Amino acid sequence: MRELTPRQQEILNLIREWIETTGLPPTRLEIAKHFGFSSPNAAEAHLKVLAKKGVLDLVPGTSRGIRLKGGGGLPAISCGCCRKTPISSLSSSTSRGRSW
């Protein structure tokens, strides 16, 4: 990993703190507002450089698509319907439809 500039380190720290506080990474707009950038494009440019330096991954097509290397970032969310339950343990009320 190449060394980060002070600004890049600040952005990385913000992303880590945001994830620790909210459970989700910040959007480009939230990063831009925090640092006083004129547009989310400036935040995107910083994120692309951080990705190139190997400290995070960007997930295309998502506003919060930032994954920190070594954990953190976009969380895995389970809807609960994909859990492994033996078919024999399902009651008749859940076999006709969802139980929610």
N, C-alpha and C positions, 0 to 999 in steps of 0.2 A: 504494500500500500504506500502510495506517495504521501508525503506530508501534507497536512491540510493548512490552508490559510486561516488566520484568526476568524474571518467571517464564516468560512466553511465549518469550522469547529463550532461556532455559535449556532449555526443552523442545525448541525448534527445534535448538539446539546438540546436545542428546542424540541426536535423530533423525539428524542429519548424522554424528555420530561413530559411532553404531551401524551405519549403512549403510557407512561407510568401513571399520569393523572386521569386520563379519560378512557384508556384502554384502546384507543384508536390513534393512528397517525394523523397529523394535521393535513388540511387541504392546501393546495398551492396558494389559494386566496388567504387563508389564515396565516401562512408563513409570510406572505407579502405584507399583510397588514401589520404583523408583529414587528417586522424590520423596516417598515416605512417604504417598501418598494412601490413604484408607481403602478405595477401590474403583476398579476400572477405569472406572467411570462418570465419575469426576472427571477422569481422563486424557482420556476421550472428549469431555467438555465443553471442555477446553482445545484439543483438536484441532479441534473444530468452530469455535471462535473463530479459530484460526490459518487454517483454510480460508476463513472469511468475510473475513479480512484479506488473503487472496490469496497466502499464502506456501506453501501446500500444497494438495493435493487428497486427498480421502478416497474410497477405493474401497469401496462397500458390499458386505457379505457376505464380507469377508476379514479375518482377524485382523491381518494385516500390510499392510493396504490403505492405506498412506500413500505419497503421491508428492510429493516436493518440487518446487516450480516451478523450472524451469530445470535439470532433471535430478535424478537420485537417486530413491530410493524403491523401490517394487515393481519388481524387475528383470524384464526379458523373459527367459524361460527357454525354450530350444529343446530339444526332445526328440531332435533329430537325424533324425527320420523325415520332416521337412518340407523338407529341403534340396533344392535344384534339381539333379537329376542327369538327364542325358539318358537316355532309355529305351534307346538303343542301347548305352550303356556298362554297363548292368546285366548281371551274369552270370546264368546259369541258376539258380544256387543261391539268389540273392536274389529271383528272379522268382516262386518258389514260396512264399516266406514271408519273414519278417523274418530278418535275419542276426544278430540278437543272441541 
